[in-house]
Amino acid sequence: MKNIYSTPFYANIIKNLEIAGMVNDTKNATIQRLKFPKRCIVVSIPVRMDSGEIKIFDGYRVQHSQTLGPFKGGIRFHKGVNLAEVVSLASLMTLKNSLLGLPLGGAKGGVAVEPKNLSRGELERLTRGFTSAIGPFIGPDKDIPAPDVGTDSQTMAWMLDTYSTESGFSQTGIVTGKPLAIGGSKGREAATGLGVVLNIQKVLEKQNKSAEESSLAIQGFGKVGMHAAIEAHKIGLKVVAISDISTALYDANGLNIPELVGFVKKKNLLKDYDSAKQINNDELLTLPVDILAPCALDGVINSDNMDKIKAKIIVEGANGPTTSKASSYLFKEKKVIIIPDILANGGGVIVSYFEWVQDIVWLFWSEEEVKSKLKMIIDRCFDRVWDCAKKHSVDIRTAAIATALKRLEKAMLLRGQI
Ligand code: GLU
């Protein structure tokens, strides 16, 4: 168990917790409790491959905290998934849900697999096997999974079907981020990307800058990055760079985002798009842009490239893209404003929460309603965190975690947990 807590990713989170704890005099007992997840579920999933052979995959669900409500967090399918990573991501969900004021705890799950190497049938059998294996521990009022890296609304549809079949009746509230036709919410697909852009608008507003005069580079063009690009383009922000696993594209005058969305939706890779200059993913991070939005994986802004970063604003669409060392270097030495993951990518879980509520009452909202409520929550949280950062002269991440800790500590005290 010990080596789970000694990974660089988790060490970063613990360090950030300890620093933020000092802002509001958080009790040591609160920090100590949050360093450990409530429950770690480790499963093996046998899957019959198309070749007839049976392959065993490792799967995890980490339930970090249920102080504020049922466990909530995504399921990641990625070759690098391991227990330590899922523990780290689950703890971020606890902080995120607390910061956003949602009545939800924090969890995360994952399977160590490269989904692109599996056929659709193999992927479906893997998803169903994983759902059965974690089935006794999840439920619409216990623990509600959602999509994350490498999973999507189809994955959620298979999870919903497996869970419902095994429990004997339809359980739409078991997952969020599912297709509209089976109880999904309008606006969920675009929610994380839209949230990233709502955060960008708030920073620009605080600095009296307009979207039209600002440039943005986005790492990743998947569920988060693509929708961030679409929403940024809509408000007149110049999206000068995007990337996927194959390459990064750059055009100082702004990329043609609608055309690129159509191109990628036809299952094309960006390396096959020939109307923009190709650069590599590392170069994208160090471009001379106003805003950088890392929307892919963790640890991409680190001690190796922190001194080369030129953006003055970083908005973390991914979970944990900036290491603790790079965060404090960029804040202290370069005065970079980093809008941290738990605020910047909160749009996803906010609309997941809306979806869960709609499933409970069987009454569905319009897209406008979803979007305006999402904006209301993000704007309110942003202002609260911004004011906290100014009041205590700390960076935005520290202020965001401090705000999340305050709400958690109050609930923990009331429940007699500390
Ligand atoms: N996977 C997303 C996140 O990291 C969404 C989680 C959810 O909707 O439960 O925030």
Residues whose N, C-alpha, C, O or C-beta is under 5 A from the ligand:
A	BS01	LIG	K72 G73 G74 I144 A146 P147 D148 N345 G348 V349 S352
